[in-house]
Structure formats: structure tokens, C-alpha cells
């Protein structure tokens, strides 16, 4: 047998393992998620900052959460979804303080917790499943669920701003 062919055959398993490892350690999807999560963080904080402190108790209607509760709700949901995906506990906990400073701090902390955890995951790890009260779900689905949940409630807070005569910040994609 030719020595070049033998050398090639000897290296083939290493090449296959290297390609498989590279595929597992890619961050294409993760990087895209991080980009959109960072945009969501910046936009959500801008919306929260746009409401004056004295209007944080404002409700669009009686059954609704007030503005501060909405911001804290986004923060707590982010923390819960991401805690489940990452298998770690977040420092954001439900509290009764819905003031502007506390709500914005909770919001920033929750986004930072999610972003820092997300940045450590490979694309393959996003496909890993975790067990929740509702059953088995991928880490990707948990991050995506939190992202869409935040967008839903942030959209509600933009209505609150408009009801107070405040133009919401412009969304940047």
C-alpha cells in the first residue's frame, strides 16, 4: 500500500472527529440570539427609562399590571426562563418594589444574566433538552420563549407610554 494513502487513512479518524467537534462548538445560532437579546435589552431599558418615576404606578385599565409591575414581570420571567435553560439560579426575585430604579435594575440584571449564560452555549448545547414543570423543552425554546414574552409585555408598556402622552423610543433592529 502506498505510504501517502496509509498516512491519509491514519489521519481520517482525526479529521472526522475535528469536523464533528467544530460543528458542536459553532456559535452561529448563539451569536444571532445574543445579538437579538442585546437589542431587546437595550430597547426594553429605553422603554422603562422613558416613563417618569411618578407614573410607574399607572395602569392602562384596572385589571392590568401597573407600569412598574410590567417591567418587573419582564425581568422575573427572563430570569425564570433563563434559569431553567442554564440550570443556575438568578439573583432576580419577585418583590413588592415596583419603583423605577428597582424595576430598571431588575430588568438590566435579568437581561445580563440571560446574555452572560447564552454567550457560553454552543449551537449544539442550545438543542439540549431540560426538564421543566411543563415537560421536556430545548434550551433554545426557553430562550426564545423568554424573548417573545418580553416583546409581548414591552409592547404593552409602549401603550402605557402613549396613554401618558410619551412617544416610545424607536426600535432598532
Secondary structure, 3 states (H helix, E strand, C coil): CCHHHHHHHHHHHHHHHHHHHHHHCCCHHHHHHHHHHHHHHHHHHHHHHHCCHHHCCCCCCCCCCCHHHHHHHHHHHHHHHHHHHHCCCCCCCCCCCCCHHHHHHHHHHHHHHHHHHHHCCCHHHHCCEEEECCEEEEHHHHHHHHHHHHHHHHHHHHHHHHHCCCCCCCCCC
